[in-house]
Amino acid sequence: MPLKVPQNSLTNREIKLILFLRKFEQGEVTIRVENGQPVLIYEAIKTLKLEELPTSPSVNNESTVFHPKEGN
């Protein structure tokens, strides 16, 4: 059973937080709370997982070597 809270008992910050979360499609947020009220919402822009590629023995590695151009 959902908890019913009268709308006038929510602060403006709480209402903004709820509206933000309803629009948020997926991901993670961190909420900073001060004195029982939400103050800041931290939303990660992008997370990249870096994985090492397996190395193949005796493969021609010239394609992976960086050769700077002369004169630059």
C-alpha positions as CSV (number, residue, x, y, z in Angstrom):
1,M,0.0,0.0,0.0
2,P,1.6,3.3,-1.0
3,L,2.2,5.9,1.6
4,K,-0.1,8.9,1.1
5,V,1.4,12.3,1.9
6,P,-0.6,15.5,1.5
7,Q,1.0,17.6,-1.2
8,N,1.3,20.7,1.0
9,S,3.5,18.8,3.4
10,L,6.3,18.5,0.8
11,T,8.9,21.3,0.5
12,N,9.7,22.8,-2.9
13,R,13.1,20.9,-2.8
14,E,11.4,17.6,-2.2
15,I,8.9,18.2,-5.1
16,K,11.8,19.1,-7.4
17,L,13.7,15.9,-6.4
18,I,10.6,13.7,-7.1
19,L,10.1,15.4,-10.5
20,F,13.7,14.9,-11.3
21,L,13.6,11.2,-10.4
22,R,10.5,10.6,-12.5
23,K,12.2,12.1,-15.6
24,F,15.4,10.2,-14.9
25,E,15.5,7.3,-17.4
26,Q,18.3,5.2,-15.9
27,G,21.6,5.5,-14.2
28,E,22.8,6.5,-10.7
29,V,22.4,9.7,-8.7
30,T,23.8,10.8,-5.4
31,I,21.7,13.1,-3.3
32,R,23.2,15.5,-0.8
33,V,20.9,16.1,2.2
34,E,21.3,18.9,4.8
35,N,18.9,19.3,7.7
36,G,16.6,16.6,6.3
37,Q,16.2,18.3,3.0
38,P,17.7,17.4,-0.4
39,V,20.2,20.1,-1.4
40,L,22.1,18.8,-4.4
41,I,21.7,16.0,-7.0
42,Y,24.9,14.6,-8.4
43,E,24.3,12.8,-11.8
44,A,27.1,10.9,-13.5
45,I,27.5,12.1,-17.0
46,K,29.4,9.1,-18.4
47,T,31.1,6.1,-17.0
48,L,33.6,4.1,-19.1
49,K,34.7,0.6,-18.3
50,L,38.3,0.1,-19.4
51,E,39.2,-3.5,-20.2
52,E,42.5,-4.9,-21.3
53,L,42.4,-6.5,-24.7
54,P,43.9,-10.0,-24.7
55,T,47.3,-10.0,-26.5
56,S,48.0,-12.5,-29.2
57,P,51.5,-14.0,-29.3
58,S,53.7,-13.2,-32.3
59,V,51.2,-10.9,-33.9
60,N,52.6,-8.1,-36.1
61,N,52.5,-5.2,-33.6
62,E,53.5,-2.5,-36.1
63,S,49.9,-1.5,-36.4
64,T,49.8,-0.6,-32.7
65,V,53.0,1.3,-32.6
66,F,52.7,5.1,-32.6
67,H,54.9,6.8,-35.2
68,P,54.9,10.6,-34.7
69,K,55.2,12.7,-37.9
70,E,58.5,14.5,-38.3
71,G,58.4,18.3,-38.2
72,N,55.5,18.6,-35.8
